[in-house]
Amino acid sequence: MRFDPFPEGVRRAVHGWHADAGDRWLAGVPDTVDRLAREWGLRRAGPPFEGGSHSYVLPVDRSDGTPAVLKVVYRDEENMAEPTALHAYGGEGAVMLYEYDRWSGAMLLERAEPGASLLEHDFPGLGERAAARKRVAIACGLYRGLWRAADPPGEHPAYPRAADMLASWESRFGDPAEWLLDRLGREWAKRAAAWCAELRGPVDEGLANRDTHLGNIVSSRREPWLLIDPKPYVAERAFDGGYFVFKQALHGPLGGAEVVRAAAGELGADVERVRAWAALRGLDFVCEVAESGELDAVLGAVESILE
C-alpha cells in the first residue's frame, strides 16, 4: 500500500516533543503501515487525517469492504493504554477496536461516519452560549457513560493511575523549584499543594479520561456521538471533569465556574473536586506547556474556574 507523507503538524510535534526518539518513530512508520496493510488485508481509502500530534491516522477499507482507520501512535504514558480502554468500552460510546498490534501499538479502528467533531457541530436556533452549554452536556454525558470499573488489562497495556499523577504534582508544588516559582509564583504553588492534599485519599475509582475535549467526540450513524481518542486513567469521576473544564475555561465562551457546575452535574461528580482537578490541570499546563505569552490567559482561566 502506497505511503502518504505525514501531515506536517504531526511531523513537527513528534520531532519537537521527542527529538531523536521521535525521528526514529517517524522513520519506522512507513514499514509499520505496509506490514499491517498486508497482515490485516487493508486498502488505502484516502489521505491521512490532519490534526493530532502523536499519531499517523489513515482511512482504509478492510478486505470485506468495511471502512476503518489505521492508527499508528507514538506511544507515551498518556496514550499507551488507548487500546486497553477501547477494548473495555467494546464500542459503547467509543469507536470499536478491530485489531491491535502489540509490537508497534498500532490499532485498526471503526471509522465513525460522518465523523464531524462536536466542537464544530452547529445547533440551529441556539446562540453561542446556549450551544456551548449543549456541547458540555453531550460531552460530559458521554464521559459519564464511559466511566466504569477498570478491569485488569489482560494482554493490553496497563492503565496509568491518577493517584500517581497527583503524587507527582504534590511533590512539584509542595517543594517548588526556583524555575517554577519564577514562572508561577509562591502563592499559586501553595494553593496547588493544598488542592493536591484535598484530593488525596480513598476515592471510588474507575476508568476515566485525561484528554477530554470536544474535538475527540465525533458524530456517528451507529450512536449519535463517539469518543475517538481515549486517554484512560484509573481515577475518580471528577478527574474527567477537571481536564474538560480547564479546556473549556481557556478556549470556550462560558466562564470556568459555570462549566465546573455543569460538568459536575452531568458527570455525577462532586463540584469542589471537579474544581480542584481543573485548577491543578491549569497550573500543570503553565509549568509544562504554556508559552510565556500565554501565561496571563491560562492563569485567567484558572481564576475563572475558582470563582
Number of C-alpha atoms within 10 A of each C-alpha: 13 10 14 13 11 19 18 11 13 18 18 17 16 20 17 12 12 14 12 12 12 19 15 12 18 19 10 12 20 18 11 15 21 14 13 19 19 11 9 13 13 25 18 19 14 11 15 20 15 14 14 15 17 21 23 26 23 21 21 24 19 17 11 8 10 11 18 23 24 27 20 22 21 21 16 9 11 16 23 20 23 26 29 25 28 24 19 20 19 13 17 16 21 26 26 23 22 18 16 18 14 12 7 16 19 24 21 25 23 20 19 23 13 10 15 16 18 21 17 11 13 13 13 7 8 12 10 14 12 14 17 20 18 14 19 24 18 18 25 24 16 20 23 20 12 20 21 16 13 19 14 12 15 8 8 18 17 19 23 18 16 19 20 11 12 19 13 13 21 20 12 17 23 17 13 19 10 11 10 17 15 10 12 19 13 15 10 15 21 14 16 24 21 15 21 23 14 12 18 12 8 8 11 9 20 19 25 29 29 21 19 27 22 21 16 19 26 24 18 19 11 13 14 11 23 26 27 22 21 23 23 31 29 25 22 24 26 26 27 30 36 28 23 27 34 31 20 22 26 20 12 16 14 18 18 27 20 15 26 29 19 19 29 23 16 18 24 15 19 17 18 17 21 30 30 26 24 29 27 25 23 26 23 17 16 20 17 9 11 16 11 9 8 12 18 12 14 22 19 16 24 25 16 20 27 15 11
